[in-house]
């Protein structure tokens, strides 16, 4: 299963969700690969040291003599988890691949070469709907959409769903929306409850029952280069992401 975690809005918990779902799968004994497609490389930093990297996903997508297997690194802190890291060079991918006939299929072609090694692949995407995100959608079997519990939560959702429909229409007809997960939820506020209702109107029964609450521990864990399960195993964030991983596995 190849799960793209995407939303063109920034700050909705995409990377936090990618990091902790990948770690949860690996902790369950599943061979897992996390592919970092965000030039900020925050997913990569959570599992490996990135300062000494010489190659990244960018090289695998652009250079003919470099494959995804060549740039993949075992995570320092989670067994059974490999990382295909990002670097800032990913920011120039669109300019590099413009005009290439296979530019939307580069990631799919690379993942196809290594897919037999893994039970699950998790793709962290940047906060845009450009070429990088479309590569993720073309490569994926499922899309997971984090939606922040805020007043502007659903702004831009139509564009995202339209992009998913376009990808399903031609390059990836098997793509499925796995569901929407509500993040940064504050159950003490009426606004959060109202927003949850609005999100359910759009996504219906595809909204996950598990809700990811606002959590200082979740915010701190990437700075310590750890997923929430090792950084704060008894925290609400660890419990919620474990529950989310169980829901994801039950749906796929």
C-alpha positions in Angstrom: 0.0 0.0 0.0 1.3 3.4 -0.9 -0.3 6.3 1.1 0.2 9.9 0.0 -0.5 12.3 2.8 -1.5 15.6 1.2 -3.2 18.9 1.6 -2.1 22.1 -0.2 -2.6 24.1 3.0 0.4 24.4 5.2 0.4 23.8 8.9 -2.3 21.1 9.0 -0.1 18.3 10.3 0.9 16.5 7.1 4.5 15.9 8.2 3.5 15.0 11.8 1.0 12.5 10.4 3.5 11.1 7.9 6.2 10.7 10.5 4.1 9.0 13.1 2.1 6.8 10.8 5.3 5.5 9.2 6.7 4.8 12.7 3.5 3.1 13.9 3.6 0.8 10.9 7.2 -0.1 11.5 6.6 -0.7 15.2 3.9 -3.2 14.2 6.5 -5.2 12.3 5.7 -3.9 8.9 8.5 -3.0 6.5 7.9 0.7 5.8 9.4 3.3 3.6 8.8 7.0 4.1 9.4 9.2 1.0 10.0 12.8 1.8 8.8 15.1 -1.1 8.9 18.3 0.9 11.9 20.5 0.2 11.9 21.5 3.9 12.9 17.9 4.7 11.2 17.8 8.1 10.2 14.1 7.7 13.8 13.3 6.9 15.2 15.2 9.9 13.0 13.2 12.2 14.7 9.9 11.4 18.2 10.6 10.0 20.9 13.3 10.0 20.5 15.3 6.8 23.5 17.6 6.9 25.9 15.1 5.4 23.6 13.8 2.7 25.0 13.9 -0.8 21.9 12.7 -2.6 18.1 12.8 -2.1 14.8 12.0 -3.8 15.6 14.8 -6.2 18.5 12.9 -7.7 16.4 9.7 -8.0 13.8 11.5 -9.9 16.1 13.5 -12.2 19.3 11.4 -12.7 19.1 8.4 -14.9 21.9 6.6 -13.1 20.5 7.1 -9.6 17.5 5.1 -8.3 15.4 5.4 -5.2 17.2 2.4 -3.7 20.5 4.3 -4.1 19.4 7.2 -1.9 17.3 5.3 0.7 18.7 5.2 4.3 17.6 3.1 7.3 16.1 5.3 10.1 18.4 5.9 13.0 15.7 5.4 15.6 13.0 3.0 14.3 13.6 -0.5 13.2 12.1 -1.7 9.9 11.8 1.9 8.6 13.7 3.3 5.7 13.8 6.9 4.6 14.0 8.3 1.1 15.2 11.8 2.2 14.5 15.3 0.8 16.9 18.2 0.4 16.2 21.8 -0.6 17.1 20.8 -4.2 13.6 19.4 -4.5 12.4 22.9 -4.8 13.8 23.1 -8.4 12.2 19.8 -9.5 9.4 21.5 -11.4 11.7 23.6 -13.4 14.0 20.7 -14.1 11.2 18.4 -15.4 9.1 20.9 -17.3 8.5 19.6 -20.8 9.5 16.0 -20.0 6.8 13.6 -21.2 7.1 11.3 -18.2 7.4 14.1 -15.6 4.2 12.9 -13.6 5.4 9.3 -13.5 9.0 9.7 -12.2 8.1 8.8 -8.6 5.8 5.9 -9.6 8.6 4.4 -11.7 11.1 4.6 -8.9 8.7 3.2 -6.2 7.8 0.3 -8.6 11.5 -0.8 -8.5 11.6 -1.2 -4.7 7.9 -1.9 -3.8 8.6 -5.6 -3.2 10.9 -4.7 -0.3 8.1 -3.0 1.7 4.6 -3.6 3.1 3.8 0.1 3.3 5.1 3.3 1.7 4.2 6.7 3.2 4.7 9.8 1.1 5.0 13.2 2.7 4.1 16.0 0.2 4.7 19.8 0.2 1.9 22.3 0.7 1.2 22.8 -3.0 -0.7 21.1 -5.8 2.2 21.2 -8.2 4.3 18.6 -10.0 5.7 17.1 -6.8 2.3 16.5 -5.3 0.9 15.1 -8.5 3.9 12.7 -8.7 2.8 11.5 -5.2 -0.8 11.0 -6.3 0.2 9.1 -9.5 2.4 6.8 -7.4 -0.1 6.2 -4.6 -2.8 3.7 -4.0 -4.5 5.8 -1.4 -4.7 9.5 -0.3 -4.9 10.5 3.4 -6.0 14.2 3.9 -5.1 15.9 7.2 -7.6 18.7 7.9 -7.0 21.2 10.6 -9.8 22.0 13.0 -9.9 25.7 12.2 -12.3 28.3 10.7 -10.6 28.0 7.3 -10.1 24.3 7.4 -11.9 23.5 4.1 -10.5 26.4 2.1 -9.0 24.9 -1.0 -10.5 21.5 -0.5 -12.4 21.7 -3.8 -9.1 22.2 -5.6 -7.5 19.2 -3.9 -10.5 17.0 -4.6 -10.5 18.2 -8.3 -6.8 17.4 -8.6 -7.4 13.9 -7.2 -10.3 13.4 -9.7 -8.1 14.4 -12.6 -5.4 12.0 -11.5 -8.0 9.2 -11.2 -9.3 10.0 -14.6 -6.1 9.4 -16.5 -2.8 8.5 -14.9 -4.0 6.6 -11.8 -7.5 5.3 -12.0 -7.1 3.0 -9.0 -6.3 5.9 -6.6 -8.7 5.9 -3.6 -9.3 8.5 -0.9 -8.5 6.6 2.3 -10.0 9.3 4.4 -9.6 12.7 6.1 -8.1 13.0 9.6 -8.9 16.0 11.8 -5.8 17.5 13.3 -4.9 20.2 15.8 -8.3 19.6 17.5 -9.2 21.4 20.7 -12.2 19.7 22.1 -12.7 22.5 24.6 -13.9 24.9 21.9 -17.3 25.1 20.1 -15.5 26.2 16.9 -13.6 22.9 16.7 -16.9 20.9 17.1 -18.6 23.0 14.4 -15.6 22.5 12.1 -15.7 18.8 12.7 -19.3 18.8 11.5 -18.5 20.8 8.4 -15.6 18.4 7.5 -18.0 15.4 7.9 -20.4 17.2 5.4 -17.7 17.2 2.8 -16.0 13.8 3.4 -18.9 11.8 5.0 -18.0 8.4 6.4 -14.4 8.8 5.1 -13.6 11.0 8.1 -11.6 9.0 10.6 -13.1 8.4 14.0 -9.7 9.2 15.5 -9.0 12.9 16.0 -5.5 14.3 16.6 -5.6 16.8 19.4 -3.4 19.8 19.8 -0.3 18.6 21.7 2.9 20.2 22.9 4.5 16.8 22.8 3.7 16.3 19.1 5.2 19.7 18.4 8.4 19.0 20.3 9.1 15.5 19.0 10.5 16.4 15.6 13.0 18.8 17.2 14.3 15.8 19.1 14.4 13.7 15.9 12.0 11.1 17.3 8.5 10.0 16.5 6.0 10.5 19.3 6.1 6.8 20.3 9.6 7.0 21.5 9.7 10.7 22.5 6.5 10.6 24.7 5.0 7.1 24.6 2.4 7.8 27.2 1.2 11.1 25.7 -2.2 11.6 24.1 -0.4 12.1 20.8 1.1 8.6 20.9 -2.3 7.1 21.8 -4.1 9.0 19.0 -1.6 8.2 16.3 -1.6 4.5 17.4 -5.4 4.5 17.1 -5.2 6.2 13.7 -2.7 3.6 12.4 -5.1 0.9 13.5 -7.9 2.6 11.6 -5.8 3.0 8.5 -4.8 -0.6 8.5 -8.4 -1.6 8.9 -9.4 0.4 5.8 -6.7 -0.9 3.5 
